[in-house]
């Protein structure tokens, strides 16, 4: 009939991005399960290791699982945890190995506030530390940025020694026989527990949840089918607004020959298939991380045998992490000068998971 039909402009919608926290929660579960009770060592010996030594090892274990390795630095009278990398990407640490025996020989710790700020580098060696600043300069001839290094603090030993010479008290510093930075490996492969197999399952889980949220917003609800409606999209929007306000539809045919009508319809987003996929992926993620799914140990009728079976994978993962922890502890004890503490140390006191009612009844009987 000569009328020009214009397509409606596409409506841009923001997609839902829903992320889960499987990896973070399972790391906390493994670390807390193993380290919450602390190292089984008498207090008189643990005091030699400085304040909050158990918490330092706990933090080192958490970062080792994430990055593959972390570092425990013995700062004269206490231990500190040094991360291999940070979330902002501007700080971290790595070790340089001795080519003859493969042992750590030099530690390099770096940090900066932003990409436009200078970078500071703290170099650890057996005889002391030195602080270096790296400035981003500019070579006018080459017209290129040129890094410039400046020694802020020269090498200084770790231990302060006070001496009296000719009636005058002087101070000097000394180092150690070895690098006072011990490596805490997260596993035998020195790599992150966030493997490709695990990451792909978590990404798929998040994708399904996000897609389901999009379908809820775009599909589920009531929509209207307008038959023989000759109006514009703007007129249709006005009519729908009137229907929401007055709960009544006024529809008229455009030429008076055809009967027009408006009927409500509803649609629901598919749920059963997604629910099954999410349940399957959740089980696979817990299995991949060797974590304990708490939904499997809920209920008062669950026996201790069933609980032990449910946390078998968690125990094996904790055993592996405990092995790496004691390998790090052995080096810490050597730096402290008390290698005998290794023989006096028992395993970590793990958290207790059991059906307490059943345990009490068994003791009572």
Helices and strands as residue ranges (DSSP letters): H 22-35, H 43-46, G 47-49, H 53-67, E 69-74, E 79-82, E 92-97, E 104-111, E 119-125, E 128-139, E 144-156, E 159-165, E 168-174, E 181-185, H 196-218, E 221-227, H 233-246, E 261-267, H 272-289, G 294-296, H 304-310, H 312-336, H 341-344, H 356-364
